[in-house]
């Protein structure tokens, strides 16, 4: 079976002026066609070239988003949802113009069930603000990508982050959704129950769909109790191989480590400059343990012993909140540290996830590839779950440099797929990974995805040009 999605109408075929007329009548000052606003909403943090939308609308309710979708469908105009703009695979770029739907005015924590450990939020609420508002409940939202992403954006990309090894990804955190479809219909998926066997799992179909199937307007999330004690640790290694092997051994020990992150010496140097840390410029593991005072101490001591078997030095751990926060803020600022280290360059990021048995060789060979091409490529990763990133720093206008980076990234993806892994562990497909979809999933599966897209969005208006290969 082969399915061809409809081509979007050309700009001359779209009835853009009529759509803008109707949207201005409904939104007044909450719709903008100003150049600066359009520029802000025409790019993300990736190296991909920006593209201007025709207008940006700032709705406040599900009903308003439903009206936007009805209007755009009526006139054949693309619709692109926009959260915090922190995507790094081009997922937000309006490559065919259209109307950007910004969720910046939809950032409420709607309710919290402190007994059942869940909450419901609007999509524009960002993760740090959510945890600030949850502080007095004794609960926290566990998924923590480096950027202060919006919850809606995290749903769209099926995000994860440093806590994944213990708490899971957005696929594990989302209990239910409210979604507006392309034609304006509103559907609700899932429930507040911790599990369900009722019908097709639409919740997880939308989670990771990158705004191509519908626009999420409410999210019900699992929460977790704040641990009694949190201990964070750092450990330096003489080489990258021993650092990776130590991480695999820590996970293999069976301890309930909450975070275990790898930073190579290039990343440590960038972090030291940007975050004003003074870590030895060598490969490091950052670790964190959640539990009681006794259990965290025992796990930290066991991790120190395992690290020592692999040449780990200067293992230091602390339970002081200010020290822990400083450490993890530095880790979360890695992307910005890379960009600041070479301000004239952009990041072409890799995001593979492989079985842990293949992790060491995959990282080491990828580093060798980058060095052979003369590219600066700091490495960091959530090595506890086999997910790592190379930040290939390039000038996108330099064709030779861009070609070299693409070659390294392509070889890395092929290596990951050959090992039974995936092209993207958490950043999503966007524009950057579409060429690997058939390689990873096969023609039949991709054709089935195209059929699902055609069912939910028959006119191909929702974030066109993303996820599925041309």
N, C-alpha and C positions, 0 to 999 in steps of 0.2 A: 504494500500500500504506500503510495506517495501522495502527500498533500502539499499543495502550494498555497501559501497564505496570500491574501489579497494585497496588492500593492496599494500604498496610500495614494490618495489623490494628489496630483501635483499642486503646487501653490496656486496656479491659475484655476484649477478645478475646485479648490476649497472655497467655501463661502466664508472666508475669514472675517470680512467686514461685518457680515450679519451676526456671526458668533460674538464678535467684540461688542456690537451694539447691544445684544441681549445681556451679555455679562456685565457691561457697564451699567445697564439699567438696574441690575440686581445687586451689584457690589459697590458701585460708586467709587470712593477713594481706595477701596480694597482691591482694585485691579490696576496694574501699572504696565504701561508700554514704554516707560523711560529707559534710556540706554543703560544707565548704571545698574538699575534693578535687573534688567534682562541679562547683563553681563555676569552679575553675581550668580544668577540661576542658570547660566549656560555652561558651567564648568564644575569639576570636582577636584579632588586632590591628585588625580592621575596625570600622566604625561599626554593623554589623548587631547587633540585640539578641541577647544571650546566651540560651541555653536549656540547662536542666540535663539531663544524662544520668541514667539510673536508677542506674548504677554505673560504676566505672572499674576495669579489670583491668590488671595489670602482668605480662605474660608474659615469659619469657626465651628461649623456643625456638620454632621453627616448629611443632613438635608441639603445644605449648600453644596457639598461635593456631589451629591446626586444631581442637583440642577446643572452643575458644570458639565458632568458627564453626559447628561441628556442633551445639553446644548451643543457640545462638541460632536457628539454622534450625529445629531441632526444636520450639522453643516460640514461634516467630514474633516474635523480638525484634530490633530494628535493631542494626547493628554499625558503629561509626565508628572508623577508625584515627586516631591522634593522635600527632604527632611533637613538634616544639618549640613548636607553637602560634603560629607567626609568619605564618600566612596572613592576607591582607588582603582577601579576597573572601568571607568567611563559609564557606569550604570545610570547616571543622572543626566547625561549630556543629551539635550534635545536635538538629535542629529537631523530631524526632519522639521524643525520648528515646532509650532503649536503652542498650546497653553500649558504652562507649568503651574501645578497646584501645590503651593507651599503650605506646609502644616505648622508653620511657626506660631500661629495663633490658636493651635489646638494642642495645648500642653498641660492639661489637667490630670491630676490623679483623681479618678472618679470615685473609687471606693477601695477599702481594704478589709479583707476578712482575716483577722489575726488568728482565728482558731483553725481555719482551713489552709492558712498560709498561701493566700493568693490576693491579687489586686487587679483592678481594671484601670487602664490608662488611655488617654488619647495619643495619637501617633507622634505628635510633635514634642512630647516630653522627652528630655534627654536623660541618659542613664544616671549621671551624677546627681542631677536634681531629684530624680526619683528616689535614690537612696538617701538623700538629705531629708526628703519628706517622710521616708519610712523609719527614720532613725528612732523615734520614740516608740515604735511598735515592737522593737526587738527583732525585726525581720529585715532581710535585705534581698535585693535583686542580684542574682549571682553572675549574670553574663557581662563580661567587661572587655570589649574590644578597646584597643589603645585610644582611639578617638572618643570624644564625648558625643557619641552618635545618638540620634533620635531613636526611640523604641520602634517607630514605624519603619525606619530604615534598617534597623537590625532584624526585624521580621522579614523585610524584603530580601535581604541577602543571606538569611539563615546564619547570622553572625555567631561568633563564639568569643574566644579570648583566653586570658591567662587562667581562669578558673575552670576551664572545660574539663580538665583531667579528673576533677572531683564532681562537678555539678552538671556538666553537659553543656550543650549548645542551645541556641534559640529553638531548635527543633524539640528539645526537651522542656524548655521553659514556657512555651505557648500552650495554653489550655483552650483558648477560643478566640474567635475574631468576629468583628463586624466589618463587612467589605462592601464597597460600592462597585458594581460592575460597569462595563463600558456604556451600557444603555441607561444607567441610572438606577437600576434595580439594586436593592439592599438585601444582602443575605447575612445570616448569622451562622457561624460554624462552632462546633465544640460546645463545651459547657464549663461550669466551675468544678465539676467532679474531677477527681484525680485520674480517672480512666473511663473509657467508654468503648463499647463494641457496636455502636449504633451507626451502621451504614458506612459509606465511603468517607475516608478521612480527608475532608476538604480543608481542615485547618492546616495540615501539613502540605497540602498542595499549594496553598497560597504562601506558606512560609518558605521563602527562597525563590519566589517567582519574580522578584525584582520589578514589581509594578506592571508586569505585562499581562496579568490576568484580572486585576482589580485594584482598587485603592483602599487600603486598610484604614478604618476610621476609629476602631476601638480594639484594644488588645487585653485579654485576660491572661495574667502571668502567674506562674508558680513563684513562690518566694521561699526562702530558707531562714531558719533561726540564726541570729548572730552567734558565732561560737563564743564559748566562755573565755577561751584564750586563743590568740593568734600569734604565731611566731614566724618571723621572716629571717631568711639566711642568704648569705652569699658565699661562693667558693670559687677560687681561681684555679686554672689548670694551665699546664705548660703548652698544651696543644689542643686543637679542636677535636681530634679523634677521641682522646681520653675524656673530654668533657661530655661528648655525646654518649659514649659508652657508660659513663657514670650515671647519666640521666636514665638510660635504659635500665641499668641495674637497680636504681632507686625504685622505679616503677615496678620492676620485677620482684622486689622484696615483699610486695603486698601491703606496704604501709599506705595510709590514706592521705598521701600528700595532696594538698589543695592546688598548688601551683608549682611548676618546675619549668623554668625558662632558660633558654640558651642565648648568649650574646657572644659573638666572636670578638677578637681584639680590635677590629676596625669599628665595630659598633660601640665597644667600650670607650674607645678614644673619642668618638662623636658624642657619646653621652656625657663623658667627663667635661667636654667643652661646653655643651649646651645646658646641662643640668647642674653644673658646678660640683660634680662628685669627684672623688679622688681614688677611684678604683684602680688597681694595677692593670696596665694595658696588656691583657691576656684574655683568652677565652674564659667565660664565667658561666656558672649556673646561679640563677636566682630561685629560691625555693620558699614555700610557705606551708605552714602546718596549722590546721584548725582542730580544736578539741578542748579537752580539759587541760589544766596546768600540767598534770602528770603525763598525759598522752603526748602533748606537743613537745615536752622536754625529751621524752623517750624517742620520738620520731626524729627530732633534730639530731640527737646523739647517734642514732642509727644511720641517718643520712651522712653525717660527718664521717663515720667509720667506713661506709661504702665509698664515699668520695676519696678518702685517703688511699683506698686500694687502687685507685686510678690516678694517683699522683695529685689529688686535690690538695690545695694549700690554703691557709688563712681562712678556714671555715669559721664564719662568724654569724651568730644569730641573736635576735633580740625580740622582745615582746613589747617594746615601747612604741606607742602609736605614732609618735612624730617621726621616729626613725623608719618604721615600716612604710608610712605614707610617703616619705621622701624617696625611699628605694623604688616603690612601685610607680610613683609619678615619673621618676626617671625612666623606668621601663616603658611606661605608656607614651612617653615623649620621644621614643626612638625614631619614629618617622620624621618628626620635626627636627631632631638632632641630625639626621642624615641630610636633610635639605639644607640646614644651616651650615653644615660642614662644607658644602659646595653650592653656594647660593645661586649660581648661574645655571644650575642643572635641575632636572626633574627626575622623579623616581619611576622607573619601570619595575614594578614589584612582581615577585613570584610568590606563589601561594599554594604549593603542593602539599599534599598530605599522603603519607605512605605508611605501610605496616612498620612497626618499630624495628622489626628484623632487618629492614632495608634502609633504615634512617642514616646510619653512619656513612655507608658508601654513597648514598644519594647526596648528602651534604658535601662530603669531601670531593667527589667528582665534579660537582657543580662549582665549588670554589676553584678547582683547577681550570675548569672551562673559562670562568671569568678572568682569571689571571692570565691565561693564554691569549685572551682577546684584549688585554690591557685595560680592563674595566675595574673601577672601584665598585665593590659589591659587598657591603656589610651584611652579615647573616644574623638573624635572630629567629627564634621559633618557640612554639609551644611543644617542646620535644616530648612532653609526657604523653601526647596523643599523636605524635608523628607528623605534626604540622610545622613547617618552617618557611621562612621568607628570605629571599635575597633582594636587597634594595639596589638595583642596578642604576647608578647615577649617570645620567646622560644629558646631552644637549639634543632635544628632539629635532632641531634644525640641521644637525650634523648627520647626514645620511649614513656615513660610514659607521659612526658610533651607534646610531639607532639600529642599523642592520646587525651589528655585532651583538648588541644587547638582546635583540629578538632571537638571534641564533642561540645564545646561551639559554634564554628562557624556554625556547622550543625544545632544546635538548633536555632541559630539566624536566619539562612536562612529559616528554616521551619516556624518560627514565622512570619517572614516578608511575606512569601508566603501566609500563612493563613490569614493575614491581607489584602491581595490584592496587595502586593508589589512585589518586584523583588529581585533576588539574587545578582544583581550587578547594581548599579546606574551609574557607570562611569569607573570602572577599567577594565571591560570586563571579558570574560570567561577564555581565555587562557587555562592553565592546571588545574587551581584551582577550577573552577566552573562547569566543564563539567558534573559532576554527578547530577547536579540540573536541567539540561536542560529539561529532560522529565517531571520532577516534575512541573516545571514552565509552560511549553508550551504544554505538552501532546504529545503522540506518533505520532499522525497524523501530527502535526506541525513540529516536529523534523524530521520526515521522509521527509516532504516537503523540509526542509532545506538541508537534505542530497541530495535530487534530484537536488537542485540548485547548490550545491557544485559539483556534478557529471557533471552537464552541463558545468560549467565554468572551471573545473579542472578534467577532466575525469580520469587522471592517479594519482590523489591525491598527487601531488607534492608540492603544495603551502602550506607552513607552516603546514605540516601534524601533526596529533595528537592534534590539538587545536580546541576549540569551541564545536565541535560535540562530543557526548559521543561515546565511543568505540562501 
